[in-house]
Amino acid sequence: MGNTDSKQGGQDFKSYMEKFIDKGKVNDKLYGEGKIVQSKASKITMFVKEYTTNDENSFKQQIKKFDERRNLKHPNLVELQGFSFEFCF
């Protein structure tokens, strides 16, 4: 499920996020709460959204949505670059 390069868990994800500069929080009508980050290396700006659930079915549905959104390519759409997840029982 998901992009294997994007799968980061716990400490790995925190280490990965050290490659970015936090530019502040945002509450977008479409995407909800998240934060804007900028890559230290490439200077690309991205929106980071956290999704939390303890329900396995809800988790699987969200992963399916991310997979579908990653395939959407259009100049007027925000492009999903990848996602990371950690599922805890």
N, C-alpha and C positions, 0 to 999 in steps of 0.2 A: 504494500500500500504506500502511495506517495513517492516522492522523489528520494532515492536513497542518499543523495548528497545533502538533502535538506533534513533528514532525520537526525535530530540532535536530542539528547536527553540530559536532563539535570545539569551537571557541571560542564559537560561538553557544549551545551547551548550557551551557557554564561561565558565560556571562553570564546566561542564564536562571536558573540555580541560585542566583545571587546574590540573587534575590528571596525566598530561603528561609533560615530559621535551622536549622542542623543540631542535632537533639535527641538524637543518639546512634545507635549501631549496634544491630541486632536480628538474631537468628537464629530465625526462625519455622519451625515444623514444616512448614507447608504451602507457604510462599513462599520459604523459605531465607534466606540472608543479605541484608541490605539496611540501609537507614538510615531513620530517622524524621526528617522535616523539617516545618517549620511556615511557612506563607506569612506574610511580613512584613505584607502588606496586609490579607488576609482572616482571618488567624489559623487557617486550616484546616490540620489536621495530616494528613500523607500519608506513605505508605511508598514509598521509592524503591528499586528493585531494578535492578542491573546484570546484563546477560546478555552474555557474550562468546563468540564463536565465529569460526572462520576457515573454516567450511564453508558454502558457499552454500545447500545443501539444508536444513541445520539452521537457518540463518538464516531462510529462507522459511517453514519450519514454525513457528518461534517467532513470526514476524509474524502468521501465520494464527491461532495461539492467542490472541495479543493482540487481534486483531480480533474473535474469537469471545467472549472474556471481556468486552470492552467492551459487548457487547450484553446481557449478563446483568444483570438488575435485580431485586433482592430485598432486603428489609430485613435479612436474616441473612447476606448476602454482602458482602464487600469490593468496592466498585465501582471498576473500572479507569477512571480519568479520562483517560488518554492514555498514549502511550509515545513515546520518541524513539529514534532509532537512527542508527548510522554504520557502514557496511559498508566495510571496507578489504580490498583484494586483497593 
